[in-house]
Amino acid sequence: MSGYLKDGQWHEGWYDTGKTAGEFVRTNSKFRGWVTADGANGYRAEPGRYHLYVSLACPWAHRTLIARVLKGLEGAISVSVVEPVMTQGWSFSDALPDHLHGFQFLHQLYSAADPRYTGRILVPALWDKQTRTIVSNESSEILRMFNSAFAAFARNVVDLYPEALRPQIDEANAFVYDNINNGVYRCGFATEQAAYKHAFDRLFSALDRVEGNLGQRTWLADGEHATEADWRLFTTLLRFDAVYFGHFKCNRNRIEDFPHLSRYLRALYRTPGIAATVNMDHIKRHYYMSHAHINPTRIVPAGPRLKFMADAAD
Ligand SMILES: N[C@@H](CCC(=O)N[C@@H](CS)C(=O)NCC(=O)O)C(=O)O
């Protein structure tokens, strides 16, 4: 099960939707430091100094793994992956260890960063070995740091947030975050019919709109290459037919039923390096086995056969 730390102590507990008319309200990330090339904020970009904690199931953590691979930062930033099924929240095992501290649970990392930490224990978390703290646990900001601050150690020259496209990217991000990335969670974690239906309608009208846009252009921002806006949408689309459609009841259509969105999903999935960041087993086991209030039997569905992954294996 999931839980949180209060003054550094672990407590079991889920989000309280009783106060918000059955609506799931996401909590804010609390560690908001910034790594920069010159270290002006106390965190200088240096190879080997930072360690990224992720879940391969989590769409937010997945963005940061994608940025790390696209930039070619694998040698500069090391990674530990948590077990997909939550116990005392996110945990480690012999197969998936915490390479730095040998902790059993991710909440121990949060207590190590701040012994009085109060809040949820989220992935991703970027750990600084030098000051022994979590620099950031906000995926959108970690993604930007990987894109810019670490440029000197990046093997690939790729800009996921190019200057000229920033207004378009910012607009796409805000729309996609509210309606789609977080929209699927709002459907799945709603505890009142009206809150669910509201989130469902918003989600599918947003997908209809993106489907229309992708009929006119290749990427969300009108440039030649995919940007962070596309990768942020990708991590939700990728999980949609396997998890959100069934487990989160986002079942008006599958992504496979949208011609442009499925073309787009396949193109992003086939980008070199990306398929290796996708672990459908972790994704399915995490959602179906960690949310016992939604799926009490914890049975993980055997299907569906995902066309975009099957095609890519050809
Ligand atoms: N705004 C955060 C959200 C991260 C987040 O919600 N992560 C989820 C996994 S998908 C988590 O760790 N949840 C654990 C919990 O809520 O107890 C980000 O983008 O970094």
The ligand as a MOL file (V3000), in Angstrom:
LIG
                    3D

  0  0  0     0  0            999 V3000
M  V30 BEGIN CTAB
M  V30 COUNTS 20 19 0 0 0
M  V30 BEGIN ATOM
M  V30 1 N 4.3480 16.0680 -9.8640 0
M  V30 2 C 5.1510 14.8980 -9.6300 0
M  V30 3 C 4.2700 13.6740 -9.5140 0
M  V30 4 C 5.0210 12.4120 -9.2490 0
M  V30 5 C 4.0770 11.2820 -8.7910 0
M  V30 6 O 2.8950 11.5080 -8.5210 0
M  V30 7 N 4.5940 10.0480 -8.7040 0
M  V30 8 C 3.7590 8.9300 -8.2710 0
M  V30 9 C 3.9780 7.6950 -9.1120 0
M  V30 10 S 3.2590 7.7430 -10.6920 0
M  V30 11 C 4.1610 8.4980 -6.8790 0
M  V30 12 O 5.3260 8.3750 -6.5760 0
M  V30 13 N 3.1490 8.2520 -6.0320 0
M  V30 14 C 3.3330 7.7200 -4.7160 0
M  V30 15 C 2.2920 8.2180 -3.7500 0
M  V30 16 O 1.5010 9.0990 -4.0990 0
M  V30 17 O 2.3010 7.7310 -2.6280 0
M  V30 18 C 6.1560 14.7990 -10.7380 0
M  V30 19 O 5.7780 15.0400 -11.8950 0
M  V30 20 O 7.3150 14.5180 -10.4690 0
M  V30 END ATOM
M  V30 BEGIN BOND
M  V30 1 1 1 2
M  V30 2 1 2 3
M  V30 3 1 2 18
M  V30 4 1 3 4
M  V30 5 1 4 5
M  V30 6 2 5 6
M  V30 7 1 5 7
M  V30 8 1 7 8
M  V30 9 1 8 9
M  V30 10 1 8 11
M  V30 11 1 9 10
M  V30 12 2 11 12
M  V30 13 1 11 13
M  V30 14 1 13 14
M  V30 15 1 14 15
M  V30 16 2 15 16
M  V30 17 1 15 17
M  V30 18 2 18 19
M  V30 19 1 18 20
M  V30 END BOND
M  V30 END CTAB
M  END
